[in-house]
Amino acid sequence: MLAKLTWTEIKLGLREPTVAVFALAFPLILLYLLLNSFGTLPDPDFGGVSPADWYVPAYAAGSIAATGLIAIPVHLAAYRERGVLRRLRASGIPAWPVLAAQTLVAALIVTVGSAVMVALGDASYELSTPRSWAVVATGFLLATATFCAVGVALASVLPTARAAQVVGLLLFFAMFFISGGGPPEPILPDGVATTANALPMAYAVDVLQQGWWNGTWDVTGLVVQAAVLVAATAVALWRLRDA
Amino acid sequence: MTVIEVEGLHKAYGDHVAVEDVGLEVRAGEIFGLLGPNGAGKTTTVEILQGLRRRGRGRVQVLGLDPERDGDRLRRRIGAQLQSSALPDRLRVGEALWLFARGDGGASPEGLGRRWGLERLWRRPFAKLSGGEQQRLFIALALVNRPELVFFDELTTGLDPQARRATWDLVRRVRDDGATVVLVTHFMEEAEHLCDRVAIVDQGRVVATGTPSQLISRGDATQRVSFTWPGANAAWLSQVDGVEKVTRRGDAVEVAGSGPLAVQVAAALARRGVAPNDYRTHHPDLEDVFLALTGRDLRA
């Protein structure tokens, strides 16, 4: 059933790609503009790494956040609002494989998006090879799971697709530009950096960057994301038990 | 054999009582109708029967299972068309049937498509289907896993009379294939034509249960006969057995009452040598029964 639902979601996504294209194209275009502005040399403002080494992991996390916070809630809230989830449940298809299929499709989208960003950085902007593929892959999977869970939780709390869209966009932009997508952390004012550290995207960025540059595990980042993942999953399960 | 047993079912949302006290018994192989006005608690009741909502109080058994405890197991054996539900706009008819088919001994999606006249629409997206086509797809989806029991909730609402009659034929075919059907409707005509037995629901209670003809002949509902008689005085008619009211408008006489009214009045007229050639009887329908039972008009 999960395979069928996932295949169906992929087909539906290809027929109406607007939201997915936004989640893919928005970070990619910004990344391209930033890399063109800052050149390729290591820079103390970027903590001593090259702009590509700073921004590619940060934008991979950004595309994960965009997919989790915008694409998933809009899609699922529309399903809930229009009675699609009830329709499926009445026919013996419970909510969880529907949500799992969404998460798998989201993982596919962010993998494609991140691969394109890595290819761009590698081709023209002297992106270095990650020191530890294991840390980067773990960070990528954990961030995907965490933001998808937050997206599902949002969809389970918000009554309509429109509400989900507004709240998702607000949350995304609130954290994106201060969590690695805008000016690098070393040059952020203290208050802004503190705010960023209260939001989950900064932790996803930390894990990916530390793994990429040094091959080390950023334990705080892993723990915070795992905690958000558990909390969001609990909210979603509780809210959707009768969906 | 009993397929559904409900006793003392009660469901409230905060202060709002949706279902006050519902008791039902649905037998295998019948089309059972839940008939009542909007807001009577019909949809809430069938959603509880499918395990889609928790009940407040009461005993519920469907196919020998408790829908609240064994919801997933139960829903693999039932089929459903819900009142307010939809599919993703761009999902195509063929894909929907493929997605819903479990493939464990159920009907093949293609076979069902042929049977319900959906082959022509196979590649059409859900959003581009007409109301009647959507309902046909929902019926096919409800049947795709060969359910023992099927729920249809306001299946024909929003359809034109022709599509409605075509849909009735489809529902009869479902029953003739061996499934038990529970049909929720607020159309008297639908219940009368389609259902083997009907429960009349009003304000969260079942007020009467029986075959349509049993309900109609219970005698609660008023029967009427009318004819033209230029005679001077018709007051003697009110002495006839079962007559409750005699009305005259010019030469037109209308007699209202209960029991075998038409026969009694005809016999009384014959004894007096009166033989009107436009003697007509008006049989009550379920609409009159509803009015008699609840004191309210179903359409109100």
Interface residues (C-beta under 8 A of the other chain):
Chain A: M1 K4 L5 T8 K11 L12 R15 E16 Y79 R82 G83 V84 R86 R87 R89 A90 S91 G92 I93 P94 D242
Chain B: Q50 L52 R53 R54 D72 R75 R76 G79 A80 L82 S84 S85 A86 L87 P88 D89 R90 L91 E95 W98 L99 F100 R102 L141 A142 V144 N145
